[in-house]
Every structure is written in structure tokens, then in C-alpha cells.
Amino acid sequence: MENYKWYSKIKKHLSEITNKAAYEYWPFHNNQYVPFFNYRLEHILQVERDALKILENVKADKEIVIASVWIHDIFQPVYNGGKDHGEKAGNWATENIEKFGFPKNKIEDLCYSVFVHSSKPNEIPENKVEARILWDADKLNKIGAVSLFFEIMSQFASDNIQKNFLSNKNFEMQNIVNKIAKDIFSDMIKPEKEINIFYFEYSNKKANERFKIQNKFLKAFCEEAM
């Protein structure tokens, strides 16, 4: 991917704006300029990993897929994008991506992938393979062990918890563990069922593997913590 002349520029740009946005939500009290946890950047990196795995099993334009991964959440809610963040990101790519050195002849397919990455299952046409890969990779990141780690890190990054760590010698970690179990993880436990909403066989297989691991962990965590 380093062979793509736009890649390092886009990665640097996204790292900068996500760090700035994350600092506003989760400032690191021991450092004035660094966020405790940059969820959006970590999400993008994980989506990239999953997209590359899908690309090992599905033939598609890798350059379009990877570029769409890095751009798809450039206007997520933490950047005031809200429910229209896909449309805003696609419009941004239409106007700006060529300036980063992305091939002009691939911009249309790139922007389409970004536009529809939040669409409902089975809405992306079969000939739009790159868009389907982004959709699958983005949704896969929301299932499994890594997604639970992101959730835990987001909780520990909260302003109140950090202040308690720094100022209260009697602060008990069990309070956080119990809160996560009661308020978050208990609601995430789902009935066991087969997942079949993804576009590719590899994605459905991985989703089911991750779902089983996730559910097992959630049940164990809540049982031990509550």
C-alpha cells in the first residue's frame, strides 16, 4: 500500500483530524495534546485489516477499497457528521481526493463505496464489489473481541474515570467493571443465531466466529462482575 502515492498523505490527514476530535472527547490528563484513546483511528485501522483479509478471498480493485476504508468515516458523529456522514464523506472525496494523488479514473467507484457504506444489507449491487467489501469490513469490526476492547477502552477514556484515577486513592476498579457489565455488556448479549447478512462467504464465516466468541465473553464477564 505504500506504493500508492496518496496513501501516506491520507493516513496522515486522518490521523491528525481523528486525534484532534478524540482529544475533545477523551483528553489524556497527563498530556495536553494527546487523546487517551482515538477510537475512530483504531476503527479505521481494524477495518483496513478486515478489508485486506476479504481481498485475499475476493477479486476487486485494492486501491479503491483501501482508499474508501480511510475516507468512509471522515465525517462520523464525532466530527458532526451524524447519520449523513457517508454522504458527507463521499462529497468530500469527490472534491478533494484527487488532490492527494488518487487516480482520477477510480474516483467515481471510490465515492460510491463511501456513499453506501452505511446502507442496509443487500442494497449494494453485485457489480459494486469494492463497495461490498467496505460494507462487510466496516460491519465486521463491530463484532468480536476487538470491538469489545474498543468499548472498554472508550469507557476508561472517559473524563470522569481518568480524574478519579488521578485524584482518588480509594478509587476501586470494580466500580467500573460493574458499571460496564450492568449498563453496557448485559444488553449486548444476544440469542445464538446464524449471521448471514454479509455479502461474502468469508465475511459471514468470520462474523459467526466472532459473534460466538463475543457472546461467550460477555456472558462470562457479566456473570463474574455482577
VENCOR-V942545 format. One line per field, one symbol per residue. ss: DSSP state (a for helix, b for strand, c for the rest). psi: psi as a letter, one per 40 degrees, with the letter a starting at -180 (. if undefined). burial: + if it has 16 or more other C-alpha atoms within 10 Angstrom, else -. A space follows every 10 residues. Layout:
ss=???
psi=???
burial=???
This chain:
ss=ccccccaaaa aaaaaaaaaa aaaaacbccc ccccbcccaa aaaaaaaaaa aaaaaccccc caaaaaaaaa acccccaaac caaaaaaaaa aaaaaaaaaa cccaaaaaaa aaaaaccccc ccccccccaa aaaaaaaaaa ccccaaaaaa aaaaaaccaa aaaaaaaccc ccaaaaaaaa aaaaaaaacc cccccccccc aaaaaaaaaa aaaaaaaaaa aaaaac
psi=deeheedddd dddddddddd dddddgihee hdehidhgdd dddddddddd dddddeehhi hddddddddd ddfefideff daeedddddd ddddddddde ehhdeedddd dddddeeeii ifehidegdd dddddddddd eehadddddd ddddddeidd ddddddehde hhdddddddd dddcddeehi ihihhfeidi dddddddddd dddddddddd ddddd.
burial=-----++--+ +--++--+++ +++-++++-- ---+++++++ +-++++++++ ++-++--+-+ --++++++++ ++++++---- +---++++++ +-++--+--- -+----+-++ ++++++++-- ---+----++ ++++++++++ ++++++++-+ ++-+++++-- -+-------- -----+++-+ +--+++--+- -------+++ -+++-+++-+ ++-++-+++- ++----
